[in-house]
Amino acid sequence: MNTMNQTTVQVPLGEDYPEIREGVRRICADFPNTYWREIDRAEAYPTEFVRAMSESGYLAALIPEEYGGAGLPLRAAGVILQECHAHGCYAAAAHAQMYTMGTLLRHGSEEQKRKYLPKIASGELRLQAFGVTEPTTGTDTTKLKTRAVRDGDHYVVHGQKVFISRALHSDLMLLLCRTTPVDQAQKKTDGLSVLLVDLREAVGNGLEIRKLDVMINHNTTELFFDGLRVPAENLIGQEGKGFRCILDGMNAERILVSHESIGDAQWFIRTASRYACDRIVFDRPIGQNQGIQFPIARAYAEMQAADMMVRKAAALFDAGQPCGEEANIAKLLSSEAAWNAAEACMQTHGGFGYAREYDVERRWREARVQRTAPISTNLILAYIGEHVLGMPRSY
Ligand SMILES: Cc1cc2nc3c(=O)[nH]c(=O)nc-3n(C[C@H](O)[C@H](O)[C@H](O)COP(=O)(O)OP(=O)(O)OC[C@H]3O[C@@H](n4cnc5c(N)ncnc54)[C@H](O)[C@@H]3O)c2cc1C
């Protein structure tokens, strides 16, 4: 269990980064519920919102200043995402840029960083797609079958990916694929590599992208690789060591998306409490009934507890301390807090919860995804069981 040295790490309470919060709220005010409702109805990409977040520099929060970003701590980036979600916006449409970029930052060569990071920071290039999941192997990542074979100064890629979000709205994609077949690798985690794919050149030249019909507007796609040629210079990190590159970005990813869940929970609790005060049935506000009031109050308590764990995980990460335990617990608790708040909000709204103009059903659908992606609840519990509590590996 992770208790060493943590006493020296300070966890901020209250509204830290007030200027960032204020700035994000101002942007959110330009993208009201009507905007998101229409984007959802049309299954469109929130291009204007993503542009506003890029132009303001918020999506470049984690890119170091020397590459044109703001060089802020992970907590500040989390606050940006949380504020978006707490104020009705859906930052998940753009959040991958924050954590996907980390793989390039930590494992890319200096030349790759100079070539891509400044343009990502300015919004000229979008690095929004991250290709890991495959239809036949799912969570069992090391078994993935997409193959990249070296041919001169290129890799030639064949295979398939599923649930790859934003691929139709991104210029670049980080792709995890096998460069050594699993039966020839020393360990099953060896032989995987990360390639930076330029989607602008790839589509129609060995890559086909098909939009998936899913219950939330996440711009999720299926990818079909049939002889895609990727320049060998686009290998990120060492060939065969790609799994490690992806793994060491997981804590940041989990902490960032946990902030979104906290923001979701805040939105649901605020929306539910207001409605519970305003809606009169049996000549009194429905919030006067304990059956309505208590689930909202419980959701608030759960959100506050999860928020503390999110803050702790971020503080440890920013202090450069081990935080696998806290990042995973933060992800578990925040996704459950958001889901319980979503359920309370739906139930409070009765039949009106189903009416699209109330925005509750849309946000309820969106909040649910955090229990499945980017990592499902069971796999988090498996991490805690094995790595924190020392029980046998369950898979
Ligand atoms: C909207 C959306 C967007 C996504 N975006 C991306 C993306 O951009 N890039 C990307 O690579 N992927 C993406 N994903 C995929 C996502 O990461 C996976 O769906 C998720 O990791 C689970 O994989 P799976 O769907 O194959 O489930 P499976 O692996 O088939 O698992 C199904 C269920 O079984 C459980 N399970 C499996 N094995 C075990 C075990 N050993 N012990 C206990 N329980 C187990 C899982 O927890 C899950 O609940 C996205 C998914 C969604 C829904």
PDBQT file of the ligand as one rigid body, heavy atoms in Angstrom, charges set to zero:
ROOT
HETATM    1  C1  LIG A 401     -17.720   5.549 -26.009  1.00  0.00    +0.000 C 
HETATM    2  C2  LIG A 401     -16.447   4.761 -25.988  1.00  0.00    +0.000 A 
HETATM    3  C3  LIG A 401     -15.270   5.361 -26.401  1.00  0.00    +0.000 A 
HETATM    4  C4  LIG A 401     -14.081   4.634 -26.439  1.00  0.00    +0.000 A 
HETATM    5  N1  LIG A 401     -12.939   5.234 -26.924  1.00  0.00    +0.000 NA
HETATM    6  C5  LIG A 401     -11.824   4.476 -27.083  1.00  0.00    +0.000 A 
HETATM    7  C6  LIG A 401     -10.661   5.026 -27.727  1.00  0.00    +0.000 A 
HETATM    8  O1  LIG A 401     -10.637   6.197 -28.127  1.00  0.00    +0.000 OA
HETATM    9  N2  LIG A 401      -9.586   4.225 -27.908  1.00  0.00    +0.000 N 
HETATM   10  C7  LIG A 401      -9.560   2.915 -27.509  1.00  0.00    +0.000 A 
HETATM   11  O2  LIG A 401      -8.545   2.243 -27.712  1.00  0.00    +0.000 OA
HETATM   12  N3  LIG A 401     -10.647   2.364 -26.900  1.00  0.00    +0.000 NA
HETATM   13  C8  LIG A 401     -11.772   3.107 -26.680  1.00  0.00    +0.000 A 
HETATM   14  N4  LIG A 401     -12.896   2.562 -26.084  1.00  0.00    +0.000 N 
HETATM   15  C9  LIG A 401     -12.858   1.152 -25.701  1.00  0.00    +0.000 C 
HETATM   16  C10 LIG A 401     -12.835   0.935 -24.208  1.00  0.00    +0.000 C 
HETATM   17  O3  LIG A 401     -11.575   1.266 -23.684  1.00  0.00    +0.000 OA
HETATM   18  C11 LIG A 401     -13.231  -0.533 -24.003  1.00  0.00    +0.000 C 
HETATM   19  O4  LIG A 401     -14.594  -0.663 -24.373  1.00  0.00    +0.000 OA
HETATM   20  C12 LIG A 401     -13.034  -0.980 -22.613  1.00  0.00    +0.000 C 
HETATM   21  O5  LIG A 401     -11.660  -0.940 -22.293  1.00  0.00    +0.000 OA
HETATM   22  C13 LIG A 401     -13.555  -2.403 -22.413  1.00  0.00    +0.000 C 
HETATM   23  O6  LIG A 401     -13.147  -3.256 -23.462  1.00  0.00    +0.000 OA
HETATM   24  P1  LIG A 401     -14.249  -4.129 -24.238  1.00  0.00    +0.000 P 
HETATM   25  O7  LIG A 401     -15.346  -3.247 -24.661  1.00  0.00    +0.000 OA
HETATM   26  O8  LIG A 401     -13.594  -4.949 -25.285  1.00  0.00    +0.000 OA
HETATM   27  O9  LIG A 401     -14.805  -5.091 -23.115  1.00  0.00    +0.000 OA
HETATM   28  P2  LIG A 401     -14.376  -6.580 -22.786  1.00  0.00    +0.000 P 
HETATM   29  O10 LIG A 401     -12.901  -6.684 -22.638  1.00  0.00    +0.000 OA
HETATM   30  O11 LIG A 401     -15.072  -7.490 -23.727  1.00  0.00    +0.000 OA
HETATM   31  O12 LIG A 401     -15.035  -6.722 -21.346  1.00  0.00    +0.000 OA
HETATM   32  C14 LIG A 401     -16.466  -6.795 -21.188  1.00  0.00    +0.000 C 
HETATM   33  C15 LIG A 401     -16.778  -6.754 -19.702  1.00  0.00    +0.000 C 
HETATM   34  O13 LIG A 401     -16.130  -7.862 -19.069  1.00  0.00    +0.000 OA
HETATM   35  C16 LIG A 401     -15.305  -7.396 -18.025  1.00  0.00    +0.000 C 
HETATM   36  N5  LIG A 401     -14.098  -8.215 -17.953  1.00  0.00    +0.000 N 
HETATM   37  C17 LIG A 401     -13.285  -8.616 -18.968  1.00  0.00    +0.000 A 
HETATM   38  N6  LIG A 401     -12.272  -9.354 -18.468  1.00  0.00    +0.000 NA
HETATM   39  C18 LIG A 401     -12.426  -9.393 -17.135  1.00  0.00    +0.000 A 
HETATM   40  C19 LIG A 401     -11.681  -9.969 -16.053  1.00  0.00    +0.000 A 
HETATM   41  N7  LIG A 401     -10.584 -10.663 -16.258  1.00  0.00    +0.000 N 
HETATM   42  N8  LIG A 401     -12.145  -9.785 -14.795  1.00  0.00    +0.000 NA
HETATM   43  C20 LIG A 401     -13.274  -9.102 -14.559  1.00  0.00    +0.000 A 
HETATM   44  N9  LIG A 401     -14.016  -8.533 -15.529  1.00  0.00    +0.000 NA
HETATM   45  C21 LIG A 401     -13.593  -8.664 -16.800  1.00  0.00    +0.000 A 
HETATM   46  C22 LIG A 401     -14.960  -5.953 -18.371  1.00  0.00    +0.000 C 
HETATM   47  O14 LIG A 401     -14.644  -5.212 -17.216  1.00  0.00    +0.000 OA
HETATM   48  C23 LIG A 401     -16.245  -5.484 -19.032  1.00  0.00    +0.000 C 
HETATM   49  O15 LIG A 401     -17.142  -5.054 -18.047  1.00  0.00    +0.000 OA
HETATM   50  C24 LIG A 401     -14.073   3.284 -26.007  1.00  0.00    +0.000 A 
HETATM   51  C25 LIG A 401     -15.267   2.690 -25.561  1.00  0.00    +0.000 A 
HETATM   52  C26 LIG A 401     -16.436   3.402 -25.554  1.00  0.00    +0.000 A 
HETATM   53  C27 LIG A 401     -17.694   2.732 -25.087  1.00  0.00    +0.000 C 
ENDROOT
TORSDOF 0
